[in-house]
Amino acid sequence: MEYIKTVYVNKPPRLNEPYMICGFPGSGYVGKLAVEHLVQELKAKPLIDIYSYSFPPQVVIRQDGTVELMKNSIYYWQNDGKKHVSNSNNNDLLLLTADAQPLTPEGEHLLAEAIMDIAAELNAKMVFTLAAYITGVFMDKPRVYVTATRTDMIEEFKSRGMATMDSGSITGMNGLLLGMARLKGIDGVCLLAETSGYVVDAKASQAVLKSLLELVNMSIDMSSLEKRAKDTEMIIKALEQQARRGGMGGIVQEQFREEQEKDRDRELGYIS
């Protein structure tokens, strides 16, 4: 059996219909960077650590030099109605970030159910997962796509001018959490930012976080993430220059670009 251990780091506070926002490591680290930026800027407090036999068999070395088993961590932020929010927002936040996703399908399903049980226990109003839409090419201005657990939510997103999905699949925890949320009667939304899938993409993280903040009527300082996005641009430019000098590498890159332009308005396909 895939063992899961949940440890409360602090006593659960009384939260007001919190939004749960999840960022897992994956392609481009899109969601993980975004949620970690939220944790940092909001000075969110640790609440729960989740351990599982299905995580990779290794330990993480923390900044203080100590080692720790891989885990998922949930933080909380309580809305005082004064900072970071508009007058229409009185929801608290649960912020989930992770060292890893499970290695097995069984582990993913069990972890998704455990996380959604926690969300239900803490009276979460809605669950957001922040993910990557892999294009295979570098994007100057990543677009953000959205999908959800209810059709009326989709219609609302369309009325906002957001690009919605009507086909394909979302793999891993970003998809399973939404499916499990729907089973448990909790609203769920997945925001996916375009990324090449080749580099840690702070630009895509910035794009997906901006979309999230608009949906939950919040604002935070984005300067440190903007700096990382500029660093991403420099890395991408260096890779493109190297590809152009590399013969076949440059040809392959141009082919990717041509295919991307052809596919921009087609149905969305497989998401990971």
C-alpha positions as a Markdown table, in Angstrom:
| # | Residue | x | y | z |
|---|---|---|---|---|
| 1 | Met | 0.0 | 0.0 | 0.0 |
| 2 | Glu | 1.1 | 3.6 | -0.7 |
| 3 | Tyr | 1.6 | 5.0 | 2.8 |
| 4 | Ile | 0.7 | 8.6 | 3.4 |
| 5 | Lys | 1.5 | 10.5 | 6.7 |
| 6 | Thr | 0.0 | 13.9 | 7.5 |
| 7 | Val | 1.7 | 16.0 | 10.1 |
| 8 | Tyr | 0.1 | 19.2 | 11.5 |
| 9 | Val | 3.0 | 21.7 | 12.0 |
| 10 | Asn | 0.6 | 24.2 | 13.7 |
| 11 | Lys | -2.9 | 24.0 | 15.1 |
| 12 | Pro | -5.4 | 24.6 | 12.3 |
| 13 | Pro | -6.8 | 28.2 | 12.6 |
| 14 | Arg | -10.4 | 29.1 | 11.9 |
| 15 | Leu | -10.2 | 29.9 | 8.1 |
| 16 | Asn | -12.9 | 31.7 | 6.1 |
| 17 | Glu | -13.8 | 29.7 | 3.0 |
| 18 | Pro | -10.1 | 29.5 | 1.9 |
| 19 | Tyr | -9.0 | 29.1 | -1.7 |
| 20 | Met | -6.5 | 26.2 | -1.9 |
| 21 | Ile | -3.8 | 27.0 | -4.5 |
| 22 | Cys | -1.5 | 24.2 | -5.5 |
| 23 | Gly | 1.9 | 24.4 | -7.3 |
| 24 | Phe | 3.8 | 21.1 | -8.0 |
| 25 | Pro | 7.2 | 20.6 | -9.6 |
| 26 | Gly | 6.8 | 19.7 | -13.2 |
| 27 | Ser | 7.6 | 21.1 | -16.6 |
| 28 | Gly | 9.2 | 24.5 | -16.3 |
| 29 | Tyr | 8.4 | 24.5 | -12.5 |
| 30 | Val | 5.6 | 26.8 | -13.5 |
| 31 | Gly | 3.2 | 26.1 | -10.7 |
| 32 | Lys | 5.8 | 25.6 | -8.0 |
| 33 | Leu | 7.6 | 28.9 | -8.6 |
| 34 | Ala | 4.2 | 30.8 | -8.6 |
| 35 | Val | 3.0 | 29.3 | -5.3 |
| 36 | Glu | 6.4 | 29.7 | -3.6 |
| 37 | His | 6.3 | 33.3 | -4.6 |
| 38 | Leu | 2.9 | 33.6 | -2.9 |
| 39 | Val | 4.2 | 32.0 | 0.2 |
| 40 | Gln | 7.1 | 34.4 | 0.4 |
| 41 | Glu | 5.2 | 37.6 | -0.4 |
| 42 | Leu | 2.3 | 36.8 | 1.9 |
| 43 | Lys | 4.5 | 35.5 | 4.7 |
| 44 | Ala | 2.2 | 32.5 | 4.8 |
| 45 | Lys | 2.5 | 30.3 | 7.9 |
| 46 | Pro | 3.3 | 26.5 | 7.7 |
| 47 | Leu | 0.3 | 24.3 | 8.6 |
| 48 | Ile | 0.7 | 20.7 | 7.3 |
| 49 | Asp | 3.4 | 18.5 | 6.0 |
| 50 | Ile | 2.5 | 15.4 | 3.9 |
| 51 | Tyr | 4.9 | 12.4 | 3.5 |
| 52 | Ser | 4.4 | 9.4 | 1.2 |
| 53 | Tyr | 6.2 | 6.2 | 0.3 |
| 54 | Ser | 5.4 | 7.1 | -3.3 |
| 55 | Phe | 7.8 | 10.1 | -3.3 |
| 56 | Pro | 11.3 | 9.6 | -4.8 |
| 57 | Pro | 13.6 | 7.7 | -2.4 |
| 58 | Gln | 15.9 | 10.6 | -1.5 |
| 59 | Val | 16.2 | 13.5 | 1.0 |
| 60 | Val | 16.2 | 17.2 | 0.3 |
| 61 | Ile | 19.1 | 19.4 | 1.7 |
| 62 | Arg | 17.5 | 22.5 | 3.1 |
| 63 | Gln | 19.2 | 26.0 | 3.2 |
| 64 | Asp | 20.3 | 25.5 | 6.8 |
| 65 | Gly | 22.3 | 22.4 | 5.7 |
| 66 | Thr | 20.0 | 19.8 | 7.2 |
| 67 | Val | 18.3 | 16.9 | 5.3 |
| 68 | Glu | 14.6 | 16.1 | 5.2 |
| 69 | Leu | 12.4 | 13.5 | 3.6 |
| 70 | Met | 10.6 | 14.8 | 0.5 |
| 71 | Lys | 7.2 | 16.1 | 1.3 |
| 72 | Asn | 4.3 | 18.3 | 0.2 |
| 73 | Ser | 3.6 | 21.3 | 2.5 |
| 74 | Ile | 0.5 | 23.4 | 3.0 |
| 75 | Tyr | 0.7 | 27.0 | 4.3 |
| 76 | Tyr | -2.1 | 29.3 | 5.3 |
| 77 | Trp | -2.7 | 33.0 | 5.0 |
| 78 | Gln | -5.5 | 34.8 | 6.8 |
| 79 | Asn | -7.1 | 37.7 | 5.1 |
| 80 | Asp | -7.3 | 40.9 | 7.2 |
| 81 | Gly | -9.2 | 42.8 | 4.5 |
| 82 | Lys | -6.5 | 45.5 | 4.5 |
| 83 | Lys | -3.5 | 44.3 | 2.4 |
| 84 | His | -3.3 | 42.4 | -0.9 |
| 85 | Val | -7.0 | 42.1 | -1.5 |
| 86 | Ser | -9.9 | 44.1 | -2.9 |
| 87 | Asn | -13.0 | 45.0 | -0.9 |
| 88 | Ser | -14.9 | 42.1 | -2.6 |
| 89 | Asn | -12.5 | 39.4 | -1.3 |
| 90 | Asn | -12.7 | 38.0 | 2.2 |
| 91 | Asn | -11.4 | 34.5 | 1.5 |
| 92 | Asp | -8.3 | 33.1 | 3.3 |
| 93 | Leu | -5.7 | 31.0 | 1.4 |
| 94 | Leu | -4.2 | 27.5 | 1.7 |
| 95 | Leu | -1.0 | 27.3 | -0.4 |
| 96 | Leu | 0.4 | 23.9 | -1.3 |
| 97 | Thr | 3.9 | 23.5 | -2.6 |
| 98 | Ala | 5.8 | 20.3 | -3.1 |
| 99 | Asp | 9.3 | 18.8 | -3.3 |
| 100 | Ala | 8.0 | 16.1 | -5.6 |
| 101 | Gln | 5.0 | 14.4 | -7.2 |
| 102 | Pro | 4.5 | 10.7 | -6.5 |
| 103 | Leu | 6.3 | 8.2 | -8.7 |
| 104 | Thr | 3.3 | 5.8 | -9.1 |
| 105 | Pro | -0.2 | 6.2 | -10.4 |
| 106 | Glu | -1.5 | 4.7 | -7.2 |
| 107 | Gly | 0.5 | 7.1 | -5.1 |
| 108 | Glu | -0.8 | 10.1 | -7.2 |
| 109 | His | -4.5 | 9.0 | -6.7 |
| 110 | Leu | -4.0 | 8.4 | -2.9 |
| 111 | Leu | -2.2 | 11.7 | -2.4 |
| 112 | Ala | -4.9 | 13.6 | -4.4 |
| 113 | Glu | -7.6 | 12.1 | -2.2 |
| 114 | Ala | -5.6 | 12.9 | 1.0 |
| 115 | Ile | -5.2 | 16.6 | -0.1 |
| 116 | Met | -8.8 | 17.0 | -1.0 |
| 117 | Asp | -9.8 | 15.5 | 2.3 |
| 118 | Ile | -7.7 | 18.2 | 4.0 |
| 119 | Ala | -9.3 | 20.8 | 1.7 |
| 120 | Ala | -12.8 | 19.6 | 2.8 |
| 121 | Glu | -11.8 | 19.5 | 6.4 |
| 122 | Leu | -10.6 | 23.1 | 6.3 |
| 123 | Asn | -13.8 | 24.2 | 4.4 |
| 124 | Ala | -12.0 | 25.1 | 1.2 |
| 125 | Lys | -14.3 | 27.0 | -1.2 |
| 126 | Met | -12.3 | 26.3 | -4.4 |
| 127 | Val | -9.1 | 24.5 | -5.4 |
| 128 | Phe | -6.7 | 26.0 | -8.0 |
| 129 | Thr | -3.9 | 24.0 | -9.6 |
| 130 | Leu | -1.2 | 26.0 | -11.5 |
| 131 | Ala | 0.3 | 24.0 | -14.4 |
| 132 | Ala | 2.3 | 24.1 | -17.7 |
| 133 | Tyr | 1.0 | 23.8 | -21.2 |
| 134 | Ile | 4.0 | 22.5 | -23.1 |
| 135 | Thr | 4.5 | 24.0 | -26.5 |
| 136 | Gly | 8.0 | 22.7 | -27.4 |
| 137 | Val | 9.1 | 26.2 | -28.3 |
| 138 | Phe | 10.1 | 29.3 | -26.4 |
| 139 | Met | 7.3 | 31.8 | -26.0 |
| 140 | Asp | 7.8 | 35.6 | -25.9 |
| 141 | Lys | 4.4 | 36.1 | -24.2 |
| 142 | Pro | 3.0 | 32.9 | -22.7 |
| 143 | Arg | -0.7 | 32.5 | -23.0 |
| 144 | Val | -2.8 | 31.1 | -20.1 |
| 145 | Tyr | -5.5 | 28.5 | -20.6 |
| 146 | Val | -8.2 | 27.5 | -18.1 |
| 147 | Thr | -10.4 | 24.6 | -17.3 |
| 148 | Ala | -12.7 | 23.9 | -14.4 |
| 149 | Thr | -15.1 | 21.5 | -12.8 |
| 150 | Arg | -18.4 | 23.2 | -13.7 |
| 151 | Thr | -19.8 | 24.5 | -17.0 |
| 152 | Asp | -21.0 | 27.8 | -15.5 |
| 153 | Met | -17.4 | 28.5 | -14.4 |
| 154 | Ile | -16.2 | 28.0 | -17.9 |
| 155 | Glu | -18.8 | 30.4 | -19.2 |
| 156 | Glu | -17.6 | 33.0 | -16.7 |
| 157 | Phe | -14.0 | 32.6 | -17.8 |
| 158 | Lys | -15.1 | 33.0 | -21.4 |
| 159 | Ser | -16.9 | 36.2 | -20.5 |
| 160 | Arg | -13.6 | 37.5 | -19.0 |
| 161 | Gly | -11.9 | 36.8 | -22.4 |
| 162 | Met | -9.9 | 33.9 | -21.1 |
| 163 | Ala | -8.8 | 31.0 | -23.3 |
| 164 | Thr | -10.7 | 27.8 | -22.2 |
| 165 | Met | -9.9 | 24.2 | -23.1 |
| 166 | Asp | -12.4 | 21.8 | -24.7 |
| 167 | Ser | -10.2 | 18.7 | -25.3 |
| 168 | Gly | -7.0 | 16.9 | -24.2 |
| 169 | Ser | -6.0 | 15.8 | -20.8 |
| 170 | Ile | -4.0 | 17.1 | -17.8 |
| 171 | Thr | -1.6 | 14.5 | -16.3 |
| 172 | Gly | -0.3 | 14.2 | -12.8 |
| 173 | Met | -1.4 | 15.9 | -9.6 |
| 174 | Asn | -2.6 | 19.0 | -11.4 |
| 175 | Gly | -5.3 | 17.0 | -13.2 |
| 176 | Leu | -6.1 | 14.5 | -10.5 |
| 177 | Leu | -6.8 | 17.1 | -7.8 |
| 178 | Leu | -9.4 | 18.7 | -10.0 |
| 179 | Gly | -11.0 | 15.3 | -10.7 |
| 180 | Met | -11.0 | 14.5 | -7.0 |
| 181 | Ala | -12.4 | 17.9 | -6.2 |
| 182 | Arg | -15.3 | 17.3 | -8.5 |
| 183 | Leu | -16.1 | 14.0 | -6.8 |
| 184 | Lys | -16.1 | 15.6 | -3.4 |
| 185 | Gly | -18.3 | 18.5 | -4.5 |
| 186 | Ile | -15.5 | 21.2 | -4.3 |
| 187 | Asp | -15.1 | 23.6 | -7.2 |
| 188 | Gly | -11.8 | 23.3 | -9.0 |
| 189 | Val | -9.8 | 25.4 | -11.6 |
| 190 | Cys | -6.6 | 24.6 | -13.5 |
| 191 | Leu | -4.6 | 27.5 | -15.0 |
| 192 | Leu | -2.0 | 26.4 | -17.5 |
| 193 | Ala | 0.7 | 28.7 | -18.9 |
| 194 | Glu | 2.5 | 28.1 | -22.1 |
| 195 | Thr | 6.1 | 26.9 | -21.7 |
| 196 | Ser | 8.7 | 25.2 | -23.9 |
| 197 | Gly | 9.3 | 22.5 | -21.3 |
| 198 | Tyr | 13.1 | 23.0 | -21.7 |
| 199 | Val | 14.0 | 25.4 | -18.9 |
| 200 | Val | 12.7 | 26.5 | -15.5 |
| 201 | Asp | 10.3 | 29.1 | -16.8 |
| 202 | Ala | 9.7 | 32.0 | -14.4 |
| 203 | Lys | 8.1 | 34.0 | -17.3 |
| 204 | Ala | 5.3 | 31.3 | -17.5 |
| 205 | Ser | 5.0 | 31.3 | -13.7 |
| 206 | Gln | 4.5 | 35.1 | -13.8 |
| 207 | Ala | 1.8 | 34.8 | -16.4 |
| 208 | Val | -0.1 | 32.1 | -14.6 |
| 209 | Leu | 0.2 | 33.9 | -11.2 |
| 210 | Lys | -1.2 | 37.1 | -12.8 |
| 211 | Ser | -4.2 | 35.2 | -14.1 |
| 212 | Leu | -4.8 | 33.7 | -10.7 |
| 213 | Leu | -4.6 | 37.0 | -8.8 |
| 214 | Glu | -7.2 | 38.5 | -11.2 |
| 215 | Leu | -9.5 | 35.6 | -10.5 |
| 216 | Val | -9.2 | 35.8 | -6.7 |
| 217 | Asn | -9.1 | 39.7 | -6.6 |
| 218 | Met | -5.7 | 40.0 | -5.0 |
| 219 | Ser | -2.5 | 41.9 | -5.7 |
| 220 | Ile | 1.1 | 41.2 | -4.5 |
| 221 | Asp | 4.5 | 42.5 | -5.3 |
| 222 | Met | 5.8 | 40.7 | -8.4 |
| 223 | Ser | 9.2 | 42.3 | -8.6 |
| 224 | Ser | 11.3 | 39.3 | -7.5 |
| 225 | Leu | 9.4 | 37.0 | -9.9 |
| 226 | Glu | 9.7 | 39.6 | -12.7 |
| 227 | Lys | 13.5 | 39.5 | -12.1 |
| 228 | Arg | 13.5 | 35.7 | -12.5 |
| 229 | Ala | 11.4 | 36.0 | -15.6 |
| 230 | Lys | 14.0 | 38.3 | -17.1 |
| 231 | Asp | 16.7 | 35.8 | -16.2 |
| 232 | Thr | 14.6 | 33.2 | -18.0 |
| 233 | Glu | 14.5 | 35.5 | -21.1 |
| 234 | Met | 18.3 | 35.7 | -21.0 |
| 235 | Ile | 18.6 | 31.9 | -20.8 |
| 236 | Ile | 16.2 | 31.4 | -23.7 |
| 237 | Lys | 18.0 | 33.9 | -25.9 |
| 238 | Ala | 21.3 | 32.1 | -25.2 |
| 239 | Leu | 19.8 | 28.7 | -26.1 |
| 240 | Glu | 18.3 | 30.1 | -29.3 |
| 241 | Gln | 21.6 | 31.6 | -30.3 |
| 242 | Gln | 23.3 | 28.2 | -29.6 |
| 243 | Ala | 20.6 | 26.4 | -31.6 |
| 244 | Arg | 21.1 | 28.7 | -34.6 |
| 245 | Arg | 24.9 | 28.0 | -34.5 |
| 246 | Gly | 24.3 | 24.3 | -34.1 |
| 247 | Gly | 23.2 | 23.3 | -37.6 |
| 248 | Met | 20.5 | 20.7 | -37.0 |
| 249 | Gly | 19.6 | 22.2 | -33.6 |
| 250 | Gly | 18.7 | 25.5 | -35.4 |
| 251 | Ile | 16.7 | 23.6 | -38.0 |
| 252 | Val | 14.8 | 21.7 | -35.4 |
| 253 | Gln | 14.1 | 24.9 | -33.5 |
| 254 | Glu | 12.7 | 26.6 | -36.6 |
| 255 | Gln | 10.5 | 23.5 | -37.3 |
| 256 | Phe | 9.1 | 23.8 | -33.8 |
| 257 | Arg | 8.3 | 27.4 | -34.4 |
| 258 | Glu | 6.6 | 26.7 | -37.7 |
| 259 | Glu | 4.5 | 23.9 | -36.1 |
| 260 | Gln | 3.6 | 26.2 | -33.2 |
| 261 | Glu | 2.3 | 28.9 | -35.5 |
| 262 | Lys | 0.2 | 26.3 | -37.3 |
| 263 | Asp | -1.2 | 24.9 | -34.1 |
| 264 | Arg | -1.9 | 28.1 | -32.1 |
| 265 | Asp | -5.6 | 28.1 | -33.1 |
| 266 | Arg | -6.2 | 24.4 | -33.2 |
| 267 | Glu | -7.7 | 22.3 | -30.4 |
| 268 | Leu | -5.5 | 21.9 | -27.4 |
| 269 | Gly | -4.0 | 18.4 | -27.0 |
| 270 | Tyr | -2.1 | 16.5 | -24.4 |
| 271 | Ile | -1.0 | 18.4 | -21.3 |
| 272 | Ser | 1.6 | 17.3 | -18.8 |
